[in-house]
Amino acid sequence: MSQLQARRPKDSSVEMTELVLPNDTNQLGNLLGGRLMHWIDIAAAMVAMRHSSKVCVTASVDEINFFEPIKLGHVVTLQAMINRAFTTSLEIGVRVLREDPLNNSSVHTSSAYLTFVAIDTYGRPLKVPPLEVESDEEKRRFNEAALRREQRLQHREMVKKLRADGAHSS
């Protein structure tokens, strides 16, 4: 079996732009959180597929933070980049910016971390190429992704144990 060639984060990064239209908003004229989550998932999926050259599916959304509202007429820019590649999974970070074209201002509104798994046509996990980090920022993101993965795995084990304990106490 051949060794997978390491790839750099910038080789698979994605910048996606959306205009907030009336159908994207709630009664207050704010972008619906679900619509933004949809856009985040799409941007992250494109990064995962570019990095792995495989079909990738969302395995988890670890965190989405909403710092500022996004209004009707704003331009939304999603900047997605791979933080780390594990054996079959990848952590993707997405930074969301809102631009008010009438005031020529831009603000960081949201951040998210998602995990994707590369799969074959039968849904079985496939190995993904390793990540080659170069800059200090890439190294920081790489290291923080390992911490988030450890927390994710610990949480999964804790839930599994609670479920098992609950099944025995019934």
Secondary structure, DSSP 8 states (H G I E B T S, - for coil): ------B-GGGT-EEEEEE--GGGB-TTSBB-HHHHHHHHHHHHHHHHHHHHSSEEEEEEEEEEEE-S--BTT-EEEEEEEEEEE-SSEEEEEEEEEEEETTTTEEEEEEEEEEEEEEE-TTS-B-----B---SHHHHHHHHHHHHHHHHHHHHHHHHHHHHHHHHHH-
